[in-house]
Amino acid sequence: PKYYFNNRFVRESYRLVLSFPTVELCHNSEQGIKDYANWLSIEPDRIKLLRNGFDLKESSMLRCRMHNVIPIVGSVFRFVEVKRPELWIRTAFELHRLMQGKVRFVLAGDGPLMSEAIRLADELGFGSSIDFLGYHDDVLNLLNSFDIFLLTSSVEGLPNVVIEAQSM
């Protein structure tokens, strides 16, 4: 965050894009609007409020608690540095050790650090306990199968996947 907000090129890029009359900036919270307006030295009313929204009807129709034989810990994320997939794998390994292997792990998503995460799980000796699904279309059904949702990101606002996981 320090690099991003303190980088004058990023700020100038925002200002340039916002100079076009057809471009509008949106944020999902009042505090975010204040922070961006301050950062860009613009009036807060130049930024529209657009809340995260979900149609929870679909999740309520799906939400029939699955009964897993052993607990399933899972997540859905991009395999990039800010999501900290290495920390996720190391945390999963500790859980695997504490639960004496009586736990299963599921990861959905893709990205440049996926092969590193697979390699680390194999090096730690529990790679066969993790299903690396890659890109996944049916996230709600997947979330419905988890007993625990684990997110290890270093920076998040209000991630959509957390709202979706809570709805399940």
Residue pairs with C-beta under 8 A, 6 or more apart in sequence:
1 155
4 10
5 11
5 39
11 39
11 40
14 25
14 40
15 40
17 23
18 25
18 40
18 42
18 46
24 48
25 36
25 46
25 47
25 48
26 47
26 48
26 49
26 50
27 33
27 36
27 47
27 48
27 49
27 50
28 49
28 50
28 51
28 52
28 157
28 158
29 49
29 51
29 157
29 158
30 49
32 157
33 44
33 47
33 49
34 44
36 47
37 43
37 44
37 46
37 47
52 158
52 160
52 163
54 160
54 163
54 164
54 167
56 167
58 140
59 140
59 144
59 164
59 167
59 168
60 167
62 140
62 141
62 144
62 168
63 144
63 167
63 168
64 144
66 144
66 145
68 104
68 145
68 147
70 102
70 103
70 104
71 99
71 102
71 103
71 104
71 147
71 148
72 103
72 104
72 105
72 106
72 145
72 146
72 147
72 148
73 92
73 95
73 103
73 104
73 105
73 106
73 146
73 147
73 148
73 149
73 150
74 105
74 106
74 107
74 108
74 142
74 143
74 145
74 146
74 148
74 149
74 150
75 88
75 106
75 107
75 108
75 109
75 149
75 150
75 151
75 152
75 161
76 107
76 108
76 109
76 136
76 139
76 142
76 143
76 161
77 83
77 85
77 88
77 107
77 109
77 151
77 153
77 161
78 109
78 110
78 111
79 85
79 109
79 110
79 111
79 112
79 113
79 114
79 116
79 117
80 111
80 112
80 113
81 113
82 153
82 154
82 155
83 111
83 152
83 153
84 152
84 153
84 154
85 107
85 113
85 114
85 116
85 117
85 152
86 113
86 116
86 117
86 120
87 152
88 107
88 117
88 150
88 152
89 117
89 120
89 121
89 124
89 130
90 120
90 124
91 150
91 152
92 105
92 121
92 126
92 130
92 150
93 121
93 124
93 126
95 103
96 103
96 105
96 126
96 129
101 126
101 129
103 129
104 129
104 130
104 131
105 129
105 130
105 131
106 130
106 131
106 133
106 142
106 145
106 146
107 117
107 130
107 131
107 132
107 133
108 133
108 134
108 135
108 136
108 139
108 142
109 133
109 134
109 135
109 136
110 134
110 135
114 132
114 134
117 132
118 127
118 132
121 127
121 129
121 130
133 142
136 142
139 161
139 164
140 164
140 168
143 149
143 161
143 164
143 165
143 168
144 168
146 165
146 168
149 162
149 165
151 159
151 161
151 162
153 159
156 162
